[in-house]
Amino acid sequence: MSSSDSSSSSASDDPNPKLKPQPLESQFQSSLTLEDSDGVARTDDASVAEQQQEQQDEGSGNGSVDGVVNVEDNGHRDSSDREEGIGSGEARDGDGGSGGGGGVVWRRANSEVELEVEAPASPSSSGYAGGRGSSGASSASRADDASEEDEIEVVGNDDGGAVGAPDSQAEWTPGKRHVDEDDASISWRKRKKHFFILSNSGKPIYSRYGDEHKLAGFSATLQAIISFVENGGDRVKYVKAGMHQVVFLVKGPIYLVCISCTEEPFESLVAQLELVYGQMILILTKSLNRCFEKNPKFDMTPLLGGTDVVFSALIHSFSWNPAAFLHAYACLPLPYATRQAAGAILQDVADSGVLFALLMCKHRVGTSLKVISLVGAQKASLHPDDMLLLGNFIMSSESFRQVTSESFSPICLPRYNPMAFLHAYVHYFDADTYLILLTTRSDAFYHLKDCRIRIETVLLKSNVLSEVQRSTLDGGMRVEDLSVDLQQHTGSTSRVEDKPHTETPERIRESSLVGLGGPAGLWHFLYRSVYLDQYVSSEFSSPINTHRQQKRLYRAYQKLYVSMHSKGIGPHKTQFRRDENYVLLCWVTPDFELYAAFDPLADKALAIKTCNKVCQWVKDVENEIFLLGASPFSW
């Protein structure tokens, strides 16, 4: 389908967002939409804001500009200085097609400074591949179709062919990738997504692809860019070059950089860099800054020896784990009594001096973790991001995953206390289910071992572990199980009232046959509880049965999440988007967020009604899919 349409409604004018949400249908019907020349329907306030945002992102609007550097201005340079730096910038239109040098333009935009750099039309062989070989009329689907697990950009090689990679998440194994590559390798430049960690002296610390030592010159170039901007009193945020974004994150003496042409939003890439930095802090704590204060040329690579597999697994999860952008965690579906039994014994252990006790398991597909139960000491809070980083650290480390073995290791929780170590006792009951006991005492191994024995005894007697194995095999909620004849419940806080309609159950069933899936063509949904900071995701239906399609859907959710929460053009209450791949519908209230994907031919009214039914369905089974009553965890 070549045409696309979208609509959204803003929450900025809501005087009391805590009031009961209006019916979802009325929220869409009351939105004043404007039809743009590209066929996209937007609300009046959202369209103006988006146009302003596009103007900021696209620079001066000249199509010949190939690169944009966005930096934050701290007020150390006035506008006249920037105008003097234009030089021959006015003549860049005439030079844009030549292979010579480019013009530079400084201009101020909303207290920020954007540096527009006109790059040469053809990058040199010694530089990064940039947008070479990429079509200008790109789309999200085309970019994601070319996005494989090794993230090789499909571009023509010297022989006119293309470079590809296997399309299977199941074949992925954590570990360092392509250590024989460097910045002179053609295959290295064609990777679609790079991550780098370096010090403020330019020493490479980590690279997703290639050997860090062979990339020392490239790391020095990145450090020079950051230092050049900082010397002018500014802070570089990102660089746009063709289809590529170069995103920078400065954390004291540590620099993190992501180079991506996956068309992910800037906000998402920054959040991913924050998680990569958090993973490093979990291993070393923030006290490493003191080492750089004593020796600016300190080499911290030996301190991270053997942790490439941890960073690799985390970066891999960015494409498959919704927790990475929702900042929430998922629970394994269990009967309420079973979860209560597990929570009771964990609470007894927590009262004996354990800071946090977590019973978790690995999801049967991918590397995402599921929480069975967790408790903590009074006034102790555990952030979902810390749970993500801790689970990734344990599941990706071979030493922890030995069944029936016991491990005792210092770890740091960045959101709890980034300056100090806690001590984690880890024990695997089977290949997928494990227990984590966290304490502040370094001599508590034998005490935690006794606690584990007590916990294991209770779990076996109450059949918790067998229920966990059964639930892991059965999977979660399926859109095919959503009944189209759910009864209307007035006064429910997890759904809104449907207006009278003329659609019959037969018509709804007929529409559900389009592309299979659930009612009205529902393919998938994500539901996030705002209060609990937990989410539930449906199993993938048959229309989304390949890893490439699933990855593309998660990327679409990611963009939808950013657009809903963007401070520049939002936040919004509702949003409806249609393109050639899906109909995406998002609904945000003070209590929950719902993201749903439908067949691209799905009817808008029926999609809205189905979302109401999904909310009611989640409300009906919340005792089984959420960990309720976790009042100490008020993150």
Secondary structure, 3 states (H helix, E strand, C coil): CCCCEEEEEECCCCCCCCCCCCCHHHHHHCCCEEECCCCCEEEHHHHHHHHHHHHHHCCCCCCCCCEEEEEEECCCCCHHHHHHCCCCHHHHHHHCCCCCCCCEEEEEECCEEEEEECCCCCCCCCCCCCCCCCCCCCCHHHHHHCCCCCCECCCECCCCCECCCCCCCCCCCCCCECCCCCCCCHHHHCECEEEEEEECCCCEEEECECCCHHHHHHHHHHHHHHHHHHHCCEEEEEEEECCEEEEEEEECCEEEEEEECCCCCHHHHHHHHHHHHHHHHHHHCCCHHHHHHHCCCCCCHHHHCCCHHHHHHHHHHCCCCCHHHHCCEEECCCCHHHHHHHHHHHHHHHCCCCCEEEEEEECCCCCCEEEEEEEECCCCCCCHHHHHHHHHHHHCCCCCCCCCCEEEEEECCCCCCCCCCEEEEEEECCCCEEEEEEECCCCCHHHHHHHHHHHHHHHHHCCHHHHHHHHHHHCCCCHHHCCCCCCCCCCCCCCCCCCCCCCCHHHHHHHHCCCCCCHHHEEEEEEEECCCCEEEECCCCHHHCCHHHHHHHHHHHHHHHHHHHCCCCCCEEEEEEECCCCEEEEEECCCEEEEEEECCCCCHHHHHHHHHHHHHHHHHCHHHHCCCCCCCCCC
